[in-house]
Amino acid sequence: MALAPRKEAGVQGRIRDILREFVGQKFNDVTIVGVEPEYEVDRRSADIAVLKDDNKPILLIETKKIKRDARGFSVERRFIVTSEDVVGQVVSYAAILKSKGIYVPFVATANDKQLALFSFLKSSSESS
């Protein structure tokens, strides 16, 4: 039995490894072509981006593993995957990309135990 990653980088790596198994596969006429760590979004970066056949993201993922020091003791605390701060962070990346003409239909937040996936509907005024 494998132990869960103890650091945010471990969580990211584990998620990337799973998602990379889908590279080259087609879903609803969209081919997954890559999984990129630290995907740049206007001088910031999303932890993970899953890229589709036009090399634009179909999914952005933000991961967290918070480590705090309380009275000299190291204490780890998982963030809640639906917390406003973390969801807001990944949604802001999608909004920045949308302002540049890149529609990202899915965003997610994850820790080492949970993943929350959110989808954005494309308005009828937006083209494909």
C-alpha positions as CSV (number, residue, x, y, z in Angstrom):
1,M,0.0,0.0,0.0
2,A,1.5,3.3,-1.1
3,L,1.6,6.2,1.3
4,A,-0.1,9.5,0.4
5,P,2.2,12.3,-0.7
6,R,3.1,14.5,2.3
7,K,3.8,17.7,0.3
8,E,2.0,19.7,-2.3
9,A,4.5,18.8,-4.9
10,G,3.9,15.1,-4.2
11,V,0.1,15.7,-4.6
12,Q,0.7,17.4,-7.9
13,G,3.0,14.7,-9.2
14,R,0.5,12.0,-8.3
15,I,-2.3,13.8,-10.1
16,R,-0.2,14.5,-13.1
17,D,0.9,10.9,-13.3
18,I,-2.8,9.8,-13.3
19,L,-3.8,12.4,-15.9
20,R,-0.9,11.6,-18.2
21,E,-2.4,8.1,-18.8
22,F,-5.1,9.9,-20.8
23,V,-2.7,11.6,-23.2
24,G,-3.5,10.6,-26.7
25,Q,-7.0,9.5,-25.9
26,K,-10.1,11.1,-27.4
27,F,-13.2,12.1,-25.4
28,N,-16.2,13.7,-27.1
29,D,-14.1,14.6,-30.1
30,V,-11.4,16.2,-28.0
31,T,-8.0,14.7,-27.8
32,I,-5.9,15.1,-24.7
33,V,-2.4,16.0,-25.8
34,G,-0.5,16.9,-22.6
35,V,-0.4,17.5,-18.9
36,E,1.7,20.6,-18.0
37,P,2.9,21.5,-14.5
38,E,3.0,25.2,-13.5
39,Y,1.0,26.4,-16.5
40,E,1.6,30.1,-16.9
41,V,-1.3,32.4,-16.6
42,D,-0.4,36.1,-16.8
43,R,2.8,35.9,-14.6
44,R,1.1,33.5,-12.3
45,S,0.7,29.7,-12.7
46,A,-1.9,27.1,-12.3
47,D,-0.4,24.0,-10.7
48,I,-1.6,21.6,-13.5
49,A,-3.1,22.1,-16.9
50,V,-4.6,19.4,-19.1
51,L,-4.2,20.4,-22.7
52,K,-6.4,19.5,-25.6
53,D,-5.6,19.1,-29.3
54,D,-5.2,22.9,-29.9
55,N,-2.7,23.1,-27.0
56,K,-5.1,25.1,-24.9
57,P,-6.2,23.9,-21.5
58,I,-9.4,22.0,-21.1
59,L,-8.8,21.7,-17.3
60,L,-6.8,23.7,-14.7
61,I,-6.1,22.2,-11.3
62,E,-4.9,24.0,-8.1
63,T,-3.5,21.8,-5.4
64,K,-2.8,22.6,-1.8
65,K,-1.2,21.1,1.2
66,I,-0.9,23.6,4.0
67,K,1.8,23.2,6.6
68,R,1.8,25.5,9.6
69,D,4.0,25.9,12.6
70,A,2.1,26.1,15.9
71,R,4.3,26.8,19.0
72,G,7.4,25.2,17.5
73,F,5.5,22.1,16.3
74,S,5.0,21.2,12.7
75,V,1.3,20.8,12.0
76,E,-0.2,19.7,8.7
77,R,-3.7,20.6,7.7
78,R,-5.5,19.7,4.5
79,F,-7.4,22.6,3.0
80,I,-11.1,22.0,2.1
81,V,-11.3,21.5,-1.7
82,T,-14.4,23.7,-1.9
83,S,-13.0,26.6,0.1
84,E,-13.6,30.0,-1.4
85,D,-9.9,31.0,-1.5
86,V,-8.7,28.0,-3.4
87,V,-11.7,27.8,-5.8
88,G,-11.4,31.5,-6.3
89,Q,-7.7,31.1,-7.2
90,V,-8.3,28.5,-10.0
91,V,-11.4,30.3,-11.2
92,S,-9.3,33.5,-11.5
93,Y,-6.9,31.7,-13.8
94,A,-9.8,30.6,-16.1
95,A,-11.2,34.2,-16.1
96,I,-7.8,35.6,-17.1
97,L,-7.5,33.1,-19.9
98,K,-11.1,33.8,-21.0
99,S,-10.2,37.6,-21.2
100,K,-7.4,36.5,-23.7
101,G,-9.9,34.5,-25.8
102,I,-9.1,31.1,-24.3
103,Y,-12.1,29.2,-22.9
104,V,-11.3,26.7,-20.2
105,P,-14.4,24.6,-19.5
106,F,-13.2,22.8,-16.3
107,V,-11.3,23.8,-13.2
108,A,-10.5,21.7,-10.2
109,T,-9.0,21.9,-6.7
110,A,-7.4,19.0,-5.0
111,N,-5.6,17.8,-1.9
112,D,-4.1,14.4,-1.2
113,K,-7.5,12.9,-0.5
114,Q,-10.1,14.8,-2.5
115,L,-10.7,16.5,-5.8
116,A,-13.5,19.0,-6.6
117,L,-14.3,19.5,-10.3
118,F,-16.2,22.6,-11.5
119,S,-17.5,23.3,-15.0
120,F,-18.2,26.5,-16.8
121,L,-20.9,26.7,-19.4
122,K,-20.0,28.5,-22.6
123,S,-22.5,31.3,-23.3
124,S,-24.4,31.2,-26.6
125,S,-22.7,34.4,-27.7
126,E,-19.3,32.7,-27.4
127,S,-18.0,30.9,-30.5
128,S,-16.3,27.4,-30.3
